Amino acid sequence: MARSDTVRFRHHQAALVAAIVATIGALPLANARAYLLPVLLVPLAVAVWAWRAGTDADPRGLRLRALVGQRRVGWEQVAELAADPRGRAVALLTDGQRLVLPAVRRQDLPRLVAAAGQGDLEPAQ
């Protein structure tokens, strides 16, 4: 369950609507032949990804969620928050790893830093 001090970043819900439309469009194809039934798995996977994938930030750290699985990163592991040339937010970790934060854009960095509840974390420009 999400706590009230958690800031959630998710992809635009238009992707979920597109997946539903694609599922409806794939139904006649999947019903035509039994071997075409797996075609329905593609829009289903997109729908689950659109609903689930994103980044949650709270005073304890970040939770990066993907289609399957998630990763928890504590703020003590984050050396820097920055944006890449494509406008995506990136967390540079103390061990040198670089994590692209799902659904977080350059303009979301101040909200992400505020969610940390720590004054010593500043977004890099």
VMD Tcl script that draws the C-alpha trace (Angstrom):
set ca {
  {0.00 0.00 0.00}
  {1.30 3.46 -0.86}
  {2.05 5.76 2.04}
  {0.97 9.39 2.01}
  {4.58 10.60 1.82}
  {5.26 8.59 -1.34}
  {5.47 10.45 -4.65}
  {4.51 8.24 -7.59}
  {5.64 8.78 -11.17}
  {3.79 6.77 -13.82}
  {3.65 6.73 -17.61}
  {0.79 8.51 -19.33}
  {-2.43 6.51 -19.21}
  {-2.90 6.91 -22.96}
  {-0.63 3.87 -23.29}
  {-3.17 1.83 -21.34}
  {-5.98 3.04 -23.59}
  {-3.91 2.17 -26.66}
  {-3.34 -1.34 -25.29}
  {-7.08 -1.82 -24.77}
  {-7.79 -0.65 -28.32}
  {-5.07 -2.99 -29.64}
  {-6.61 -5.90 -27.72}
  {-10.01 -5.22 -29.28}
  {-8.38 -4.98 -32.69}
  {-6.48 -8.25 -32.19}
  {-9.56 -10.24 -31.14}
  {-10.78 -11.04 -34.69}
  {-7.27 -12.12 -35.69}
  {-6.88 -14.32 -32.61}
  {-10.30 -15.89 -33.20}
  {-9.50 -16.71 -36.83}
  {-6.96 -19.44 -36.00}
  {-5.99 -21.05 -32.70}
  {-2.27 -20.60 -33.36}
  {-2.81 -16.81 -33.48}
  {-4.08 -16.62 -29.88}
  {-0.64 -15.54 -28.56}
  {-1.13 -12.29 -30.52}
  {-3.33 -11.18 -27.61}
  {-0.36 -11.40 -25.24}
  {1.35 -8.36 -26.78}
  {-1.35 -5.78 -25.97}
  {-1.88 -7.48 -22.61}
  {1.82 -7.04 -21.76}
  {1.68 -3.39 -22.85}
  {-1.40 -2.82 -20.66}
  {0.27 -4.36 -17.60}
  {3.44 -2.34 -18.25}
  {1.46 0.91 -18.59}
  {-0.40 0.22 -15.36}
  {2.59 -0.98 -13.31}
  {5.85 0.59 -14.53}
  {7.16 3.75 -12.90}
  {9.10 5.17 -10.00}
  {8.00 5.64 -6.38}
  {10.00 8.01 -4.17}
  {9.75 8.40 -0.40}
  {12.11 9.49 2.40}
  {13.65 5.98 2.50}
  {14.57 5.82 -1.19}
  {13.40 4.96 -4.68}
  {11.43 1.98 -5.93}
  {11.81 1.37 -9.67}
  {9.02 -0.79 -11.09}
  {9.01 -2.50 -14.48}
  {6.71 -4.95 -16.27}
  {7.96 -7.71 -13.98}
  {9.99 -7.07 -10.88}
  {11.10 -4.03 -8.99}
  {14.26 -2.60 -7.47}
  {14.61 -0.65 -4.25}
  {17.43 1.92 -4.00}
  {18.08 3.81 -0.76}
  {18.93 7.51 -0.88}
  {22.33 6.72 0.66}
  {23.17 4.87 -2.58}
  {22.25 7.85 -4.80}
  {25.20 10.12 -5.55}
  {23.46 12.40 -8.07}
  {20.17 12.95 -9.85}
  {20.48 14.24 -13.40}
  {18.77 14.27 -16.78}
  {20.09 12.62 -19.92}
  {20.01 14.30 -23.36}
  {16.61 12.72 -24.07}
  {15.05 14.40 -21.02}
  {14.79 11.27 -18.87}
  {15.78 11.42 -15.21}
  {18.81 9.37 -14.25}
  {20.12 8.35 -10.81}
  {23.88 8.01 -10.60}
  {24.71 5.62 -7.77}
  {27.72 5.66 -5.47}
  {28.99 2.41 -7.04}
  {29.08 4.05 -10.49}
  {25.86 2.51 -11.80}
  {23.51 4.68 -13.83}
  {19.77 4.00 -13.48}
  {17.17 5.53 -15.79}
  {14.15 6.29 -13.61}
  {10.99 5.01 -15.33}
  {8.35 7.69 -15.99}
  {10.44 10.50 -14.44}
  {11.28 13.42 -16.72}
  {13.72 16.32 -16.38}
  {11.00 18.65 -15.09}
  {10.04 16.13 -12.37}
  {13.47 16.28 -10.67}
  {12.52 18.98 -8.10}
  {9.52 16.88 -6.99}
  {11.78 13.84 -6.76}
  {14.30 15.71 -4.58}
  {11.47 17.03 -2.37}
  {10.23 13.45 -1.88}
  {13.63 12.54 -0.46}
  {13.04 14.88 2.47}
  {16.77 15.62 2.53}
  {18.26 19.02 1.89}
  {21.65 17.63 0.80}
  {20.34 16.05 -2.42}
  {20.26 18.53 -5.28}
  {19.38 17.75 -8.89}
  {22.23 18.25 -11.35}
  {21.53 20.53 -14.28}
}
mol new
graphics top color blue
foreach p $ca { graphics top sphere $p radius 0.5 }
foreach p [lrange $ca 0 end-1] q [lrange $ca 1 end] { graphics top cylinder $p $q radius 0.2 }
display resetview
